[in-house]
Amino acid sequence: MSTNIIDPNSWIDKYSDYLFNYTVVRVDDKEIAQDLVQETFFAGLKSMKNFKGEATERTWLISILKRKIIDHYRKINSNKGKAEVRVNYVNDGESEGDWLEERVADPFDQNAENEIENKELGTAIHNCLDKLPEKQARIFDMKTIQGFDTEAICNEFDITASNLWVIIHRARTSMAECLKKNWF
């Protein structure tokens, strides 16, 4: 049962200063911070029906804001095509400022070669998975690839958590050896 309620009429009074301070530290621009907080409130209004009441109203708004900040940086980096690396330099214990050290590749800029390489790696992983004993392969797949909970896997296979981790360790070792032979 949800214990927290949502009251958008009080958001500006209750949370705007906190959300603004949270944002301005992360984006270092007051206008952008104001825009992101405003976008957060708007997104909150649009998705009020999704508020389950399991978290506080403030925590829920912060989670929306975090996604807005991430989207902001993704948009900037996709527009640049490259990300700038800034380095703070210090002289005699006092911060002198920052300077542009280098440009690094945009991690969101995937090219066709990377895509082909990822497909080949995926195929190699599945081929190696097929070489594992059936129970080991299923447990490895459920835990590592599908992300199942330890307890759920233990219940399904009627094994202890310790046994699960031994099986996972053996599977990882076998997978690493197989990939070393067949992929690298």
C-alpha positions as CSV (number, residue, x, y, z in Angstrom):
1,M,0.0,0.0,0.0
2,S,1.4,3.4,-1.0
3,T,2.0,5.8,1.9
4,N,3.3,8.8,0.0
5,I,1.0,11.1,-2.0
6,I,1.6,13.6,-4.8
7,D,0.7,17.3,-4.7
8,P,1.9,19.2,-7.7
9,N,0.5,22.4,-6.4
10,S,3.2,22.5,-3.7
11,W,6.2,21.4,-5.9
12,I,7.5,24.9,-6.6
13,D,7.4,25.9,-2.9
14,K,8.7,22.7,-1.6
15,Y,11.2,21.5,-4.1
16,S,12.3,24.1,-6.6
17,D,15.2,25.5,-4.6
18,Y,16.5,22.0,-3.8
19,L,16.2,20.7,-7.4
20,F,17.8,23.9,-8.8
21,N,20.8,23.6,-6.4
22,Y,21.1,19.9,-7.2
23,T,21.1,20.6,-10.9
24,V,23.3,23.7,-11.1
25,V,26.1,21.8,-9.5
26,R,25.9,19.2,-12.2
27,V,25.4,21.4,-15.3
28,D,27.3,24.5,-14.1
29,D,24.8,26.9,-15.9
30,K,21.9,28.6,-14.0
31,E,19.7,29.0,-17.1
32,I,20.1,25.4,-18.1
33,A,19.5,24.3,-14.5
34,Q,16.2,26.3,-14.4
35,D,15.1,24.8,-17.7
36,L,15.9,21.3,-16.5
37,V,13.9,21.8,-13.2
38,Q,11.0,23.2,-15.2
39,E,11.2,20.2,-17.6
40,T,11.2,17.9,-14.5
41,F,8.0,19.5,-13.1
42,F,6.4,19.2,-16.5
43,A,7.4,15.5,-16.9
44,G,6.1,14.9,-13.3
45,L,2.8,16.4,-14.2
46,K,2.6,14.2,-17.3
47,S,3.5,11.0,-15.5
48,M,1.6,11.6,-12.2
49,K,-0.4,8.4,-12.9
50,N,2.8,6.4,-12.7
51,F,3.6,7.6,-9.2
52,K,3.1,4.5,-7.0
53,G,3.8,6.2,-3.7
54,E,6.6,3.9,-2.8
55,A,9.1,6.7,-2.7
56,T,8.7,10.2,-1.4
57,E,7.5,12.9,-3.8
58,R,11.0,14.6,-3.7
59,T,12.8,11.3,-4.4
60,W,10.5,10.7,-7.4
61,L,11.1,14.2,-8.7
62,I,14.9,13.7,-8.3
63,S,14.8,10.5,-10.3
64,I,13.0,12.3,-13.1
65,L,15.5,15.2,-12.9
66,K,18.5,12.8,-13.1
67,R,17.1,11.4,-16.3
68,K,16.7,15.0,-17.6
69,I,20.3,15.8,-16.7
70,I,21.6,12.7,-18.5
71,D,19.5,13.5,-21.6
72,H,20.9,17.0,-21.5
73,Y,24.5,15.7,-21.7
74,R,23.6,13.1,-24.3
75,K,22.1,15.9,-26.5
76,I,25.2,18.0,-26.0
77,N,27.6,15.1,-26.8
78,S,25.6,13.9,-29.8
79,N,25.7,17.5,-31.2
80,K,29.4,17.8,-30.7
81,G,30.3,14.3,-31.9
82,K,33.1,14.5,-29.4
83,A,33.3,15.1,-25.7
84,E,35.8,17.6,-24.3
85,V,38.0,16.6,-21.4
86,R,38.7,19.5,-19.0
87,V,41.4,19.3,-16.4
88,N,41.7,21.5,-13.4
89,Y,45.2,22.6,-12.7
90,V,46.6,23.7,-9.4
91,N,49.6,25.8,-8.6
92,D,50.9,26.0,-5.1
93,G,47.7,24.5,-3.6
94,E,45.5,27.1,-5.3
95,S,43.2,26.2,-8.1
96,E,44.2,28.2,-11.2
97,G,41.4,27.2,-13.5
98,D,40.9,24.6,-16.1
99,W,42.1,23.9,-19.6
100,L,41.1,21.6,-22.5
101,E,43.4,18.6,-22.4
102,E,42.1,16.6,-25.3
103,R,39.1,15.5,-27.2
104,V,37.8,12.0,-26.8
105,A,35.5,9.9,-28.9
106,D,31.8,10.2,-28.1
107,P,30.7,6.9,-26.5
108,F,27.3,7.2,-28.1
109,D,28.7,7.4,-31.6
110,Q,28.6,3.7,-32.6
111,N,29.8,3.0,-36.1
112,A,29.1,0.0,-38.4
113,E,32.4,-1.7,-37.5
114,N,31.5,-1.7,-33.7
115,E,28.0,-3.0,-34.5
116,I,29.5,-5.9,-36.6
117,E,32.0,-6.6,-33.8
118,N,29.3,-6.7,-31.2
119,K,27.2,-9.2,-33.3
120,E,30.3,-11.4,-33.8
121,L,31.0,-11.3,-30.0
122,G,27.4,-12.2,-29.3
123,T,27.6,-15.2,-31.6
124,A,30.9,-16.3,-30.0
125,I,29.3,-16.0,-26.5
126,H,26.3,-18.1,-27.5
127,N,28.6,-20.7,-29.1
128,C,30.7,-20.9,-25.9
129,L,27.5,-21.1,-23.8
130,D,26.4,-24.1,-25.9
131,K,29.6,-25.9,-25.0
132,L,28.9,-25.7,-21.2
133,P,27.1,-28.5,-19.4
134,E,23.3,-27.9,-19.7
135,K,22.7,-27.0,-16.0
136,Q,25.7,-24.7,-15.8
137,A,24.7,-23.0,-19.1
138,R,21.2,-22.4,-17.9
139,I,22.3,-21.0,-14.5
140,F,24.9,-18.8,-16.2
141,D,22.4,-17.5,-18.7
142,M,19.8,-16.8,-16.0
143,K,22.2,-15.0,-13.6
144,T,24.6,-13.3,-15.9
145,I,22.7,-12.6,-19.1
146,Q,19.0,-12.4,-18.0
147,G,19.8,-11.0,-14.5
148,F,17.6,-13.3,-12.5
149,D,17.7,-12.9,-8.7
150,T,20.0,-15.4,-6.8
151,E,17.1,-16.7,-4.7
152,A,14.9,-17.4,-7.7
153,I,17.7,-19.4,-9.4
154,C,18.4,-21.3,-6.2
155,N,14.7,-22.2,-5.8
156,E,14.4,-23.3,-9.4
157,F,17.4,-25.6,-9.3
158,D,17.1,-26.6,-5.7
159,I,20.6,-25.4,-4.8
160,T,22.2,-23.3,-2.2
161,A,23.6,-19.8,-2.9
162,S,27.1,-21.1,-2.3
163,N,26.6,-23.8,-4.9
164,L,25.2,-21.2,-7.3
165,W,28.3,-19.1,-7.0
166,V,30.6,-22.1,-7.5
167,I,28.6,-23.0,-10.7
168,I,28.8,-19.3,-11.9
169,H,32.5,-19.2,-11.2
170,R,33.1,-22.5,-13.2
171,A,30.9,-21.2,-16.0
172,R,32.8,-17.9,-16.2
173,T,36.1,-19.7,-16.2
174,S,35.0,-22.0,-19.0
175,M,33.5,-19.1,-21.0
176,A,36.7,-17.0,-20.7
177,E,38.8,-19.9,-21.9
178,C,36.4,-20.6,-24.8
179,L,36.3,-16.9,-25.8
180,K,40.0,-16.7,-25.6
181,K,40.3,-19.6,-28.1
182,N,37.4,-18.6,-30.4
183,W,37.1,-14.8,-30.3
184,F,40.4,-13.1,-29.4
